[in-house]
Amino acid sequence: MQRLASGFFIAFMLAFAPSVGAAAPLRVLTSFLPMEIFTRNVVGDTAGVTVESMLPASMGCPHDYALTPGDMKKIASADLFVANGFGMEEFLGEPVRRANPRIRIVETARAVLPIHGEHGHGEVNPHTWVSPRNAILQVREIEKALSAARPVSAGAFRRNADAYVSRLSALAADFETAAKTFRRRNIVTFHNVFDYLARDLGLTVVGEIETAPGQEPSAGEIRNLTRTIRERKVPAVFSEPQYSPKIAEALAREAGVPVRVLDPVATGSPALTAYETAMRRNLSTLKEALSAR
């Protein structure tokens, strides 16, 4: 009887014990919306992996963002921090390390050939993700980081990344096909968000309305931009939905061109297809503005 009870006890303990090789939970924190969308696509429905964004989807680019006590709590409980890098998240480094010395930081833009600029966020333009070709590189960096942090799920991460990269490749190809029909190649943007996409498509950004985030142009700068638009035959002024259109509209009226909206996907829905949806709207906008005579 005692032997039977002992056998029952062992069977009970084995039934409720964790299985050998079971993966520990992986908590992933992303810096802002595009990193969240990319990461969620790679994670998919992999069990035991949670993805959370530090900034809400309505916040926009974390240009000069200061960490809050709530952010520090999120960082402290995360295993992996997926960021863009290239100076976009200026709080990376010591503040994050203080909150969680064991956290792994992934700067996904390190796979991208940088564009160096004279203003904005320092020497390197950090808006890498606003290019489907760059997005593919950044998704692969996320896949590698997730697989290193949780090898047991590497196969799932690879399959999910492959599927997403396939869609992003089709998106990039559609942009490149459309660019062959563009009759105009000089553009004026709200600020230096679209430089990487312009590089992909053979466009030239001949002017920016804001040369630094939140710094409105002077009257003299508006006059110079107006002259540039006329001399370089720029077909439209491109604003962004994250900012007031008033300055862009005033400039466009002065130059005699329309205003069109390009979305850098810095705010909006965190849905798995949100990046593709926004970028396809951008593609339609560019085709309409640049393909006409």
N, C-alpha and C positions, 0 to 999 in steps of 0.2 A: 504493500500500500504506500509506504514511504517512497519507494522507487518510482511508483506511478505519479505521485504528487510532484516529485522532483522533476520528472520528465515533462509534466504539464507546465511547470513554472518556467523551464528553459524554453519550451515552445512559445509560451506567452511572451517572454522577453524578446525572443527573436522576431516575433510578429510585429512588435511595436518599436523595435530598434531601427535606427537609420540604416538604409542599405549601404553596403560597402561601395565606396566610390561615388556616393551621392554628392552632387555639386552643392556647395554652400551658396546661399543667396548672394546676388551681385547687385549692388545699389549704384546706379549710374546717375550722375548729375550733369546736366548740360548747361552751357552758359546762357544761350538765348535761342530764339525760335529756329533758325535754320539748322543749328547743331542738334536741336531736339528732333526735328523732322528727319534728318539724316540718320540719327541714332535709332529712332523708333523703327525705321525701315530695316536696319540691320538686325535689331533685336527681334522684331516680329513678335511671334507668340511664344518665344522661348521661355519655358517655365523657370521661375526663380530669379528672373532678371527684371528689375524695376527701373524705369526711366523717368526722371523729373527734371524740369527746367528751373533754373534759379530765377531768371527774370520772367515775369508773366508775358504772354504772347502779345500783349498790347504795349509793351515797354519800348521796343525798338532796339537799335544798336547800343551796346553797353560802352559808349564812347568814354565818358568820364564818370562812369557809375561807381558809387561808393557802397561797399558792402554794409548790410544792415545786420543787427543781431540775429534776425531770422535766417539770413543767408549763411551766417557763420554756423548755425545749427544744422542747416542742410549740408554744408561742406563737411562738418564733423561726423555726420552719419553716412557719408558716401564712400564708396570704394574707388570710384573712377570719376574724373572730372573731364568732360569732353568740351573743349574750347576751340575757337577759331584760331587764335594766335595772331602773330604779326603785329602785336600791340593793340588789337581790338579790345581785349579785356585787360585794361591797365592794372587791375587788381590782382592778376595772376602773380604767383611768386610768394613772397614772404607772408602776406596776409592769409593766403590759402594754406600755406604750410603751417602757420601758427594754429589755425583752426583744426587742422588734421595732418599731422606729420606723415601719416601712412598713405595718404591719398595719392593716386596715380593721376598725373595731369597729362592729357593728350592734346597737343596743339596741332590740329588737323591740317592747317595751312602750310606746314613744313614741307609738304609734298609738292607745293605749287611754286612755279618760277615767279619770284616777286616782281612787282612794278615799283620802282622807286619814284617818290614824288618830292615836291618842295614844301608841302604844307599838309595840314590835317593831323594825322596820327603819328607824326615822326617821319622817318625816312622811307618807310615801306607802306604802300597802300594796303590796308588790311581787308578790303572788301572782296576777298577772293571767291566767296561762295556764289557771287552773282555772275556765274559762268557755269553752264552745265559741264564743260570739260573739267573745270576745277572741282566742281561738286563731286565728280567721279573720283578724283584723286583723294578728296577729303573723306568720302565714304569708305574708301579702301583703308585709309588710316584708322578710321573708327573700327572697321572690321578687325584689323590686326590687333588693336588695343583690347577689344572685347575678347578675342580669342586667347590672347596672352593672359588676361585676367581670369578667364574661365575656359580652360582648354577642353573640358568635357563637352562644351557647346560649340566648339569651333566649326564643326560641320554645318550646324544650323545657321550660324552667323555667315558662313561663306555662301550658303545657298540663298539666304535672304539678300545679301549684298550683291550677288550675281544678278538676281532678279531686278533689283533696284537699278543697278548699273546698266542693265540692258535698256530699261526705260529712259534713263538719263542719256544714254548714248543716242537713242532715237531722237530725243529732244535736241541734243547738240547737233545732230545731223540735219534736223529741220531748220535750225538757225543758220547753219552754214549754207544750205541750199538756198534759203531765202536771201542771204547776203549777196549771192551772185546776181540777183535782180535789182539790187539797190542802185539807184541813179545818183543819189546824194550820199556822201560819206563823212561830211562834217557835222558834228552835233554839239549842242550846248546842253549840259545837264545841271541838275540842281546842286550837287556836289560830287565828289570823286568816287561815287559808288560803282559806276558802270565802266570803269577803265579796263577791267579784265575782260568783260564781255566785248567791249570795243576792240580790244586786241584780237580776240578770237575772230571777229567778223570783218576786220580790216577797216574799222571806222576810226576817225580822229576826233577826239574831244578837244574842240577849239576854245571852249570857255566853260566856266562853272559859276553859278550864281553865288553860292556860298563857298568861299575858299577855306573856311574853318567852320566846324559845327556850331550853329547858333549865332554866327556872326553875319549880320545882314550887309549886303554890299553898299558902298557909298554911292553918292550921285555920280561921281566921276567913274566908278567902276561900271555902273549901269550904262553910262554913255559909251564906254569902251566896248562893253559887250554888245550893245546895239550896233556899233560900227562893225564889229567882228561878224555878227550875224549877217549883215548886209553884204560885206565884202567877201565873205567865205560862202555865201549862198546857203546858209543853214536853213533847212526847211521848217523847223519847229523848235520850240523850247520845251525841254522835258522836265516836268516837275515830278515830285514823289508824293505818294498818298500820306506819308508820315509827317509831312510839313504843310503849312499854310500855302495855298497856291497864289496868294496875293502878289508877291514879288515877281514870280514867274509870269503871271498875267500882265503885270505892268510892263515888264520887259518885252513881252511878246507884242503888246499893243504898240509900244514905241518902235519896235523893229518891223512890225507889219507881218508877223507870222503867227500861226496858231500855237496853242499849248497842248501838249500831249503828256500822258502820265505813264511813267515807268516805275514798276514796283520792285524794290530790292529784296523783297520777302523778309524784311526785318520784323514785321508785325503781321498778325493774321491768324489763321487757323493752324493748329498743330496736326491736322489730318495728314495721313501718310502721303497723299497725293498733292498736298497744298503747294509745295515748291513747284511741281510740274505745272499745276494750274496757273499759278501766278506768272511763271516764266513764259507760258504759252500766250497769255494775255500780252506780255511784253513783246513777244514775237509778232503778234498781230499789229500792235502799235507801231513797231519799227517798220514793218512792211508797208503799212498805210502811209507813214510819214516819209520814208526814204525811197520807195519804189515809184512814186508819182513823178511826173515830169515837172 
